[in-house]
Amino acid sequence: MRVVEEVSAATHPALPRPRIGINAQLLAGQENYRRAGVSRYIENLLSHFMREDSEVDYTVFLGDRSTLESMPEWDPTRNCRPRRSRLPTHNPWVRIFWEQCLQPPQLRTRGIHLLHSPVNIQPLVLPCKGVVTMMDLSFMVFPESFRTFQRGYQRLFTRLSARRATHLIAISRSTARDLTRFFGVDPAKVSVTLPGVEARYKPLEEPCVSAFRRRHNLPDRFLLCVGTLEPRKNLSTLIRAFAAFRQGHAGVKLVLAGGKGWLYQPIFALVEELGLQNDVILPGYIPEDALPLWYNAAEVFVYPSLYEGFGLPPLEAMACGTAVIASNASSLPEVVGDAGLLATPEDVEEWCAALSQLTQNSDLRAFLAQRGLVRSKEFTWTRMAQQTIQVYQNVLAGGA
């Protein structure tokens, strides 16, 4: 038996552990609006890899201001090793230089078998297999919402990455369709892995919520919208709809919560033009830990966005037991389904009618809130991570 074992070991030597690199340059280390969306996707991906996949050696390429120390799952002695850039990669120009020029040699030096680029773009010259997560193609759908350089860079490098990557991950079926529509990507080359919702998003006890309202001097009844203040969020339609709606609902306020993106000045100007200074509340960026309280305190959550790769805020609101109105555009119907009201993004009258319907009908609000709670449980970061690991395994085994 001993001889047989020795011959077998010599004939079939143990395969090396796969080495996977994760480009986590956009993992935000500070509490600001940049922690939304992309950063949370990366953070949840990494935290679940640490729990779900101990058979792989992960090298996490971090930016100069990002960190893993905030993740309770992280253990520096285990399989997820950080490599922090010495350059100020929080600067977009520096980050692009690092990704395209400095990252490939590091991958070669560290013997990386597969690189996962979580935000649309991988290095043009890649010494290993590549998986790219396509967050959205908003720069193709609404090019006017982007600065000239940003639009041109995203269009060129995302197209090249879509063609050259071994496999693509889309965070919604809508984004997967856009990859075929704009770049001619074979659907067989794309896997859809839907994001999830964290456990902190849940219904809270009413005394806790009431105390929160008093602490922040919030009205008993308000509509809540959460998202970066920028053109794609379509806040002008919501503000105009609210202006018409409030004529018969003077006691309901509108809260537009989010950090300032770009071209946000027209939002403030429209509020003043319509005389809504006393009815529209602008609290700015809300830290993640406080978001569940805001969702619970709101009577209705509204999300009029023109385009989303997925749309986490409506999902979070549903998980908190708050009724939702969202656009019927891009990926949002995939998120909300039949658990909320859907309205045409730029139809002011339709949005006004939806606001009236949901604020006047408490039974409908309760019905949709319950449906939202049930539906939100279908979206989990654990499933997303498991599906991503399966993509890695298929790619490393030689699949597309």
N, C-alpha and C positions, 0 to 999 in steps of 0.2 A: 504493500500500500504506500509506503514511504517513497519507493522508487517511482511509482506511478504519479504521486503528487509532485515530485521533483520534475519529472518529464513534462507533466501538464503545465506547471508554472513556467517552465522554460519555453514551451510551445505557445502558451497563451499568457504572456506577461500582463500584469495588471495595467489597465488603461489609466492614463493620467486624469486627475480630476479636471473637469472643464473649467476654464478660466474665462469669466465674463466681465466685461467692463461696462459700467453705467456712467454716462455723461450726466452728472448731477450739478452742472454749473448753475442752473437756474433754481436750485433748491435754496429758497430764501432763508437767511439766518435771523432776520429781524421781523418783528410784527409790523407789517405795512401791507399796502394793497398788492404788492408783488407776491405775497404768500397765497394769493387766490389761484385757483385753477391749476396751472402748470406745476407750481411748487408743491401743491398738495398731492397731485398725482405722483410726483417723484417721491415725496415723503412716504406716502402709503405703499408705494411699490417697494421701497427699500425696507420699511418696517415689517412688511409681510414676508419678504425674502428671508429676513433674519429668522423668522419663525418657521417658514414653510419649506425652505430649501437648504439643507445642511450638506448636500452632496456636491455643491459647486463653490468654487472660490470666486468671490465677487471683489472687483476693484472699483471703488466709487471715486470718480474724479470730481472733486468739489471745487467750487469757486472760492475766492479769497474771503468771502463773507458768509459762506454757508457752513453748516455744521451738522454732525450726526449726534452730538452729545445730548440734544433735546429728546432723542428717541429712547424711551425706556428699554426697547428691545436690543439696542446696540451694545455689543460686547466686543471690544477691540481684539480679544483673543480668538474670536470665532472666524466665520467665513466671509465677513464683509469688511474689507480694509479700505480706509480712506486715503486718498492722495490729493492733498490740497495744492492748488496752483499758487505760485509765488507772485504771479502777476495780478494786477487789479482787474480781474475778469468781470467785476460788476459793471465795468464800462463796456458797452456793446461792441465797440471797435476792437478792444483788447480780447474780448471773448471770441469773436469771430477769428481773429488771428490765432488764438490758442487752439480752437477747434480744428481749423483747417491746416495749420502749419506745425504745431507742437504736439497735438494729440496723437497723430499717426506714429511718430517715432517712439512715443511712450508705450503705445500698444504693442509695437514690435519688441521693444526691450523687455516688457513684462510678459511676453508670450501669451497675450490675450487671444482667445479663439473666436470670440464674438463680442461685438460692441453694440450696446443698445443706446440709441440716441433718442431720448424721449420727447423731443420737441421739433419735429418736422425735418431736421437737417442733419446729415452725417458728413464726415470728411469726404472730399472728392476723391482723395487717394487713401484707400482703406486697406491695411495689410491683413485683414481678417474678415470674417463674415459680418454682415451688418443687419440689424433690426431697427427700424425707425417707427416711432409712434407719431402718427399724423393727428395733431390736436384739432385742427380745422383748416379750411382754405378760405378764410374770410378775406384775405388779400386778393383772391380771385373773384369772389362774389361781390365784395364792396371795395374796390380798389381806391375809391375816393376817400375812404376813411383812414388811409395810411399815408405817411410822408413818402415822398418820391423815392428816396434811397431804400427805406424799409420795404416798400412795395416791390421794388426791383430786385432787391436781394432775396426776399422770400420767394418770389415767383421763379427766379432762375435756380436757386439752390434747392428749393423744395422739389421742383420738377426733376432736377438731376438726381437728387436723393431717392425719389420715388422710382426712378429707372434703375439705379445702381444697387439699391439695397437688396439683400437676399430675401427679406420678407418685410411686410408692412403691418402695423397694428393701427386700427382706427378705433376711436373711442365712441363711435356711434355708427349705425348703419347709414345715416345721412352723410357722414364724412367719408365712409367707404364709397358711396355712390359718387360723391364729388371727385374722388381720386380717379374714377373711371371717366367721369364727365369732362374733367379739365386736362388730365394727363394721360388718358388712355390706358390706365393701369388694369391689368388682368385681374378680375375679381378673385381668382384663385390665389393670387399673391397677397391677399389682404385677410387678416383675421380681425374680427370685431370683439373687443374686450371692454365692456361697459364699466365705468367707474362706480364707486360705492358711496356710502354715507357713514360717517363715524358715529359711534355709540352715543356721543354726547348730544346728538340731535334727537330729542325725544320730548314728549309732553311733560311739562313741569307742573308742580302743585300751584294752585291759584294764589295762595298767600305769597309765595315767592315771586310770582309774576306781578302781582299787585304792588308789592314793595318795590320792584324794579321800576314800574311805571311812576311811582311817587318819587323815587330817587332821581329819575331823569326828567321829571316834570312832563311826562307824556300824557296825552288824552286817553280816555278809556277806549275810544274808537279811532283806529287809524289804519290806513293801508300802508303796506311796507314793500319797498323795492330795494334789493341789494345788488350792487354791481358797480364796477368802475364807471365813473362819469365820463362817457365818451360817445361819439355818434352812433356806433353800432348798437348801443343799448336802447336806442329809439325812445329816449325819455321825453322828447318833444311831443310825441303822440300821446303818451301817458299824461303829461301835464295838461295838454289841451282837453283831453277826455275828462280829467279831474276837474278842470275849470267849468265844464258844462255840467258835470255830475253834482258838484257842490251846491249848485243853485237850489236843489231840493234836499240837500243833506249837509246842512251847515255845521253839524257837530262832528263830522268825520274829517280827519286830517290826512295828509300824505307825507310819508317819510321816504326820502331818497337817500339811502345810506351807501356810501362808497367813496373811495379815494378819487382824487382828480386824475383823470387820464390825460387825454389831449383833446383840444377843441371842446372843452367843457364850458367855456364862457357863454355860448348861446343858451345853455340850460338855465343859468342864473338870470340872463337877460329876459328869457321868456317868462320866468316866474314873476319878475317885476312888471313886465309888459301886461300880463294878465291880472295883476293886482293880487297875487297869491302869497305875498310875503308872510302873512299871518297864518296861512293854511298849509304851507309846504315846509317841512322840517328837514334840514340838511346837516346831519350829525357828523359827516365825514366818514373816514375809514373806521370800521368796527372790528376790533380784535376777534379772532376765532372763538375764544372762550366765552365772549359775550353774545355771540350770534344766537345761540339757542334761546336766550331770554328775549331778544328782539322778535324772533319768529313766534314764540309763544305769546308775546304781548300783542301782536298784530291781530286785527280782525280778519284781514284778507292779505295774502301775499300776491303781488302783481309783478309780472316779468314780461315786458313788451319787446324784448330783444329781437332785432332783425335776423340775427344769425348766431348760432352757438355750435361749437363742436360737440358739446354734450349739454351743459347747463346744470351745474351743481345747486345753485340757490333754490330752484323750485323743488328739487328732491329733498333738500334739507328742510324746507318749510313743510313739506308733506310729512316727513319723519317726525316733525314737532307737532303734528296734528292741526296744522293751519290750512284752511281752504286756499286754493291756488287759481289764479287766472294767468295764463301764459299765451304767448304767440303760437300760432299754428305753423310756424316756420321752422325750417331746417330740422334739427334733432329734438326740439322741444316736445313734439307729440310722442316721441319715443320715451321720454322721461315721464310726462304727465299722464299719457294714456287717457283712460276714461275717469280718472280720479280728480279732474279739475275742469275748468272752463277754458276753451281755446278760442282766441280771437285773431282776426286778420291784423297783422302787425301795424299797418299804417291807416287803418280805418278808425277814425276818432269816434264816430257814432257807435260802432260796434263795441269799442272799449267802454264807452260811456254806459251803454246798455248792460254790459257784463258787470260793471261796477255796481250799477243800481240793482241788478238782479241778485247779486250775492250779498250785498249789504242789507237788503230789505228782507231777505228770506233766510231766517235763522235755521230752519229745518234743512234747507239745501246746503248751507254752510256745514252743518253737523254731518250730513250725509257724505259730502265730498271730503271732509276732514278724515272721516273714518276710512273711506276708500283710499285716501292718500297714505294713511298709516300702513295699511295692508300692502299697497303697491311699493312703498319705499323699502320694505323688507326684501324685495326681489333684487335689490342692488347692493352688493357687498364688495368691499375691497379684497376680502379673502378670495372670492371667486375670480376677481380680476387678476390677482397675483398668480393664482393657480393656472389660469388660462395663459398668462404671459410666460410662465415657466414651461408650459407645454409647447409654446411657440419656440422657445429656446431649444428645447429637446429635439423638436422636429428639424430645426435649422442645423443643429450640430450633427444630427444623424444623416444629413445630406438632403433633406427635403427643401422645397422652395419656401 
